[in-house]
């Protein structure tokens, strides 16, 4: 077991050598709620939603969970020996009742642990503050949801894990890097994650949510297209639906969509461009508005409205503006943040602002979770 300070330092050292292909990050950082340590342990929306829920209500054969409540733990995913996941279970959560599940995907080139670390704001020493109440694992404890952070594939043994989020034809970037080029079957992996979690927690599609930054956010979009029967809503940060640039996105069920995107993001730009903050990745990535408009069409929306920009609470000149599509079968919203870069709102500034842009601190991942929780069904 390692100390919190050593673990946090390791996060900082590894995050700062990221390559950002959309988003590329790397880390080996244990996290925990109390002491900075970890324990190592090795359906449908409509017709099916009722059967999913009733099956969960009737189950009495749940296995012990793979993680001790109150501490992040690494758990194996059956059938995927090299792609573990990190799990956090709130200390007082009753897994025998129907529970919320949030699956959080890391950025390209990183890991599950790095992905969690950069949702935290910096502490006084300029490192991720793992005890901050807005870290995803702290939110899980306070709000009472199961948090799962899967690892991407380490294609080629480089130590940089990525997800296959789509693209790769007709000038569109293959997001991201090795996993996309190798055609990794992310649906099979996610099914295995869901199936395993369901052996020890009563989950169903109506209370299952996806989120992620960059490559991880793009994967959430892809899975909303291909696994809509297992997901109620997604929230992507600094990403858009790259999958739909080269494949048909035809969800079987409506999925609620939230896109959070900085207008100053140089890594996955707000508009459709081939600009990148990583060397060697200069193919097109779809823009935020184009992606959100396409989701509005899929979800049967009729028009949109943009609210006035919100107040700049922290005084850094970055303000957020909400665009909401109307009369939708399932909600579609775009939260645009002036000048915000390629980071989680109020998250860790893992590289200098001249590389990835600044971080807005007016609000945090807590607001994203609140939006997701409103989409339960």
C-alpha positions, 0 to 999 in steps of 0.5 A: 500500500502506498501513501496518499502523497506518493500516489498523488505525486505519481498522478501528477508526474504521469499526467504531465507526459500525456499525449492528447490524441483526443484526449491522450493521458497516462497515469498509475495513481491509486485513489481512496476515500479515506487514506489515499490507498486502494484495496486490490481485488482480482434489457430495454428502456420501454418494454424491457425496462419493466422486466429489467426492474422486476427482475432486479426486485425479485433477485435474492442471489447477489454475490459479494461485491468486488470492492469494499464499500468506501474505498476504490478497488481494482476489479477484474472484468470476466473475459478481459484479463488485461482490462480491469475496472476501478469500482467505488461503492458508497459505504451505506448503499444497499446493493439489494435495492435498485441502484444508480450506476455511473460508468466513467471512461478515461481519456485516450492514453490514460487509465481508469485511475488517471481518469478519476484523478483529473475530475478532482480540482488541484490542492494547494500543492498543485496536485489532484485533491483526491479528497475534494467533494467534487471528485467523482468517487466523492460524489458517488459516496455523497450521492449514493451511486455505484461508480465504475471506471473501466480501463481501455486497451493497451494496444501494442504494449505502450502503456497508453490505454485507448478506447475505440470510439469510431471514425477513421474513414474519409478524413475523420480521425480514428478516435482514439489511436490504437484501439480504434485502428485495431477495431476493439469491440467495446460493446462486448467489453461493456456488456461484460462490465454490465453483466458482472456488476449485475451479479453483485448490484441491482442495476438496470438500463433506466438508472445506468449512465455513461460519462467521460472526457475526450476519447472517453466521452466519444465512447459514451456517444458511440455506446448511446448509438449501439447499446441504447437498450442498456443506458438511460443517459450520457454526458460527454466532456470535450468530445462529440459523436465521432462514431456517427461520422462513418457509421449509422447511429440508430439507437433502438431506444431514445437516450438523453444526451448532454454535451459539455464543451469548451469553446477554447478547447484546442484538442477537440475543437468546438467546431469541426476541424482537423486541429489537435493539441497532439503531434501526429493527430491531424484528421477531422473531429466532429464539432459540438454543435454538429453532434448535438444537432444530430442527436436532436434529430434522432431524438425527435426534437423540434427547435432549440433555445439558447439561454443567456450566459451564466454569471462568471462566479470565479472571475476568470472570464469563462462563462457557460451557456446552455442550449436546450432542444425542445419537444424531444423524445429524450433530452438533448442539451449542449453546455458551452463554456467560453474559452474553457479547454480540454479538461473537466469543469473544476477538474485538474489542470493536467497540462499548461493552459497554452497546451490544453486551454484553461479550466472553468471553476464556476461549476463541477462534475457535481452538476453533471451528475445532477443532470444525469440523475434527473434522467432516471426512468 
